[in-house]
Structures are given as structure tokens and as C-alpha cells.
């Protein structure tokens, strides 16, 4: 039960650091203000209101008792209450007291007035909302009632509103200042996260300056050091592969020239095929090594790119189903290479190919299906590994080194997406490229 409660609290709490920090600052301020307000209203405002109401009701009771005395000058006592207490009083004979008294349970003034009038056993009716400056109070007397117009300040203290204003404005001001400071503190973290995300996708980070608190600057500096070490490693790998490529192509070219001089054409052809196979394998290695090459990110029409790829194949067995103007922000050449590899596989192992592009709420899905032999479900995770090849039905060509799917998977992941496999409606393999919008 405790685990469920803890999980529920985690789900309702904000996920971003800025809003969590704002809660840490705002909640104590709000709780403090509410506590002070409750103490004020309970100990000062409500008690003051009760005392003022009790005094007013006592004055009303005094007036009725004095008016009931035969020796009292009726008009004089009405004038006396008006001049000294500010209460306008009028006797309304032969009039019936309204039966329904408006119930405003949320109003402290109404609650206090009702309670005190009941304690004096008075037949009453009052309304605190009819007039802005006065309270309408009627007290039953004889065959009519007294009409009292009581100034509102006799029951409510104006200091309560001032207190509420002074206690609310500083709280709002403090929370506004906290928002500004929190925004300045979380901005370096957001910049660091954006730089890490771009670097993780293989994009160029033009300039990154660590800023903010000491801990954030330290994290930024360590990230910059790590980025430089990784870039140095990648450059060394590229330079090494370029050197290997140059060193291997030279003897391969010499071998080709020497094969042309061999008299035995059958032997020459066999050796030439082996050399072509070696050259093709070398190209695949270099292509895999350069799949994370630096390329600027741009926004392009993905549907137009796929249409151009399909047109180059000039294959009537390639069907398509996608709408125009599907824009994507990424590295265009890498996406083209990824789709080319998958279409090549589809054409190689099947006769019919179908390409479907769907733009969803959070991602774009590119489905490439074929009617080939397919891949066993148990091999879905293995086929994206570099140099991995399954049975001969999917690797007829000896020159294939098992890098096509690995390259496509690496390109999709470098864009924040992934590649999934499934059963095609055509009977073969279905490859889904999922790219974030």
C-alpha cells in the first residue's frame, strides 16, 4: 500500500526540474501565508467581528427595551440612536416580517449576526447584500417590525482587507522572484541536455560554454572533455580506415592489372571475381565506419526523398503509400542511405516491395515490406549486429558481410529513432523505421 501511494505521488509530481524547484519554494510560502491568515482570522478578525456583532445586537435590544417603556420619548430615542450610533431606525406598523432569511453560511458576518440575534430571542430578518454601505436588519415588534439600517463598518473591520492585501502581494512577489531565479538556474541544465542530445545524434555542436552553479559548470566541463575525447577517437578511427583503404586499394589495383595479363581466361575470371568481392567488402566496411560521419542537420521533405529513391530503381514491383509534404529534421544523406539499404535487401530477397510512410503524433514510421523468405522472430535482435549473417537463404552473396541492417539501425538510432521488424502482409519481412517528429 505504501508503494502504491509513493507511486501515485510520483505520478502527480511535475517531471521537470524547474517546476519541482518552484514547488519547493512556493509550497512553504503558501503554507506559511495560509497559517498566518488562519491565525489572523481566528484570533483577530473573527473574534473582533463577534465582539462588534454582540455590541450591535445589545444596542438593538436596548433600543427595543427603551422603546417599550411608556415613559420614554419614542421620537427622541430614535433621533438619539441616529445621531450617536449612526443607526437609522423606522417603525413599520401593520407589516409582516419576511419569513425567509437568506442563508450565507460562508459569511462570518452572517453567522455571527444570526447567532447573536438568536441568543437574544429576537424575531429577526436581515440581509447583508441588499446595500453596499448598510445592512438591512428587521426586528419584529408588536404588530409590525423595526427597520434598522446599520452601517456595515459596525460589523466588519476594514483592516481585514488591508491585511489580506499585504499578506498576498509579498507572497506573489516572492514567488515571481523565485521563478526568475529558478529559470536562470535551470537554463544551463537545459543547454547541457540539448548539447548532449545533439552530440548523441552525431550533430555538430557549434559552441558550448558551461555556466550556472558550480556543480552545473563542473558537469558541463566534464561533458566537454568527454566530447573532445570521443571526437578525437572518431577522427583517429576515420583516419586509420582511410589509410587502410588507401593501402588496400593500391595492391588490389596492381592485382587487377596483373590479372589482365594472364593467358588462362578461366583462372583470370575466378581471380577477378575474388578481387571484386574483396573490393566490395572493403567498400561496405568503409560505409559502416562512415555511417556516423558529420553532416549538418536540415529540414527536408521526407516523402519527396523517398519518391526520388523509388524513381532511381525504376522497378514496377515497388508499391508506395504515403502523403506528400512530410517534413523531417535530420541528416538527409544518412536517411537516404538507411532507406536504400533496406530497399536493396527487399529487392534482393523478394519480388514485390511496398513502402508505407505514416506521420503520427510523436513519430514518423517508414514501413518497407517484401514477399521474400523473411527472418525468424528469434533473429530480430541479431540481424542488426555488425557482421552477423543468418542462414544461406538470406545471404546468397558471399560478398555480403552483414552490415546493411547494422548501418540502417545505427542511422535510425543516431536520429533518436529505432528499427523494428515484423511479419509483412505480403508474406515476407516488414521493417519499420521509427523517427521522432
Steps between C-alpha positions, in 0.01 A plus 500: 500500500786736582661419165174581318470831685862585421445417132182713494687799648781458244247498217330823606826686571641707211777335300706809413760642739370858464150412621633278778722784620204736478296264718782487757498881520129569457349237731670625821402860414138403433480283814650781709258757356203269557608433859540871573167574333319231700655622827408858412141421406450272798664709772448852373252547220233247604526588869484872418203434275324303776561782750370768263193290415426436865523872576265584213240244604520627857434853373203374300368320808554814710308708246204260505495488879519881521236542229275261690511723808192723519697786653747517210468759225482278191613756247782621723654154539485441123681831440747416777597169338534668162719787620729310738507145360434567131207256489193606304187354660146499372196331642280326243162417658256256345778341293598136505862404556643312197503129573805384303836613627782460238744231615861599428688236703837605354466860631644557851286816536177310430593213731590730790192720456266201480653342810477820711143580393390148593669532840283811575181315398417761236272444203725623221572531133820640349674527165864603463501515121211734415706816557869569468548736797232384745349178629124451480378373841135451596390412856143392567310723746132496594291482180786621274877525504787743547707576192869549592756624248833422662828632354705204372814613687313431825533127422808467277849633551662658195844392623423142393510594133820697545654209687395259224651733240828540688532127561420404138710751306835413667432129443433560130809721476721238667369223274559721191860566611545127567376422146760736349786354705389141436478572128859629504616195695331241278599663169861363512365150572267525200789617280716211622218252428448645150872485427515136621199411285651660189835334559326166557336534158839575344427865427755776519492716814613842387579648842433381853593711801437351845314744725283509810578365845835338580363144474334572165816664362701199613259263324521717187880501504513122544255459212718721281809295588315177424376642170851596395634154590224329297555732203873433514433125506259525205747709300774248570274216386405683181862582423601139566228364274587751230862384521397134484276575203783673317751225585266219391374661180852541365590124504150413378553727200836335429340156524233605250768614256690175541184293452444668166832352379421138599452274200256263671170690474313257728753545779511875437122526538497306827775717646328817373179395674693457825657842460159659430363326806785637714444849361127482570562382855748781551240753382245359745746528788571862413130574462431358847788699649372822342134449603553745784685754287440865571224654299295808567141452608238646268123496458396318184194337343526132590231392254683674215827330599337154502330570165839591346651178639216293348539675164867404482419130527259509202339186638124454434478252791559777756167626632461808718244650734583836657383860495693799374676761711619295797781713640778364718800664665810283462798410283362446155781289351505261795121451486531432127771240563287334769197467269716390206648215703157372602355525149808321362441214743130492414569479126780247554295251701152557355318591182248753628572797726260737671598828669260669744566831680275611787533818704369448852477726803855448630681315222523419131488133398649375173396139429680296233341162427590218264371156399829320560592221740499733801701474819418280801370696797783369716751672268348851512749622761799332337469623140581860599834391645801582279638209293216268607350275234228239544425202274595480134152592385567859609869510401533364150776739408835417656604863470234605750659554841178564694529875544191630315253471787766604753564821305126574470445436873795721591368786283146473646632500858730794428183698416331401826295222336525124458435210265241227564422176317178313446301278267412662168149491354669385179633192679862605550680743730370834621756758611374811682718807534369717786625859502402766759301800378 
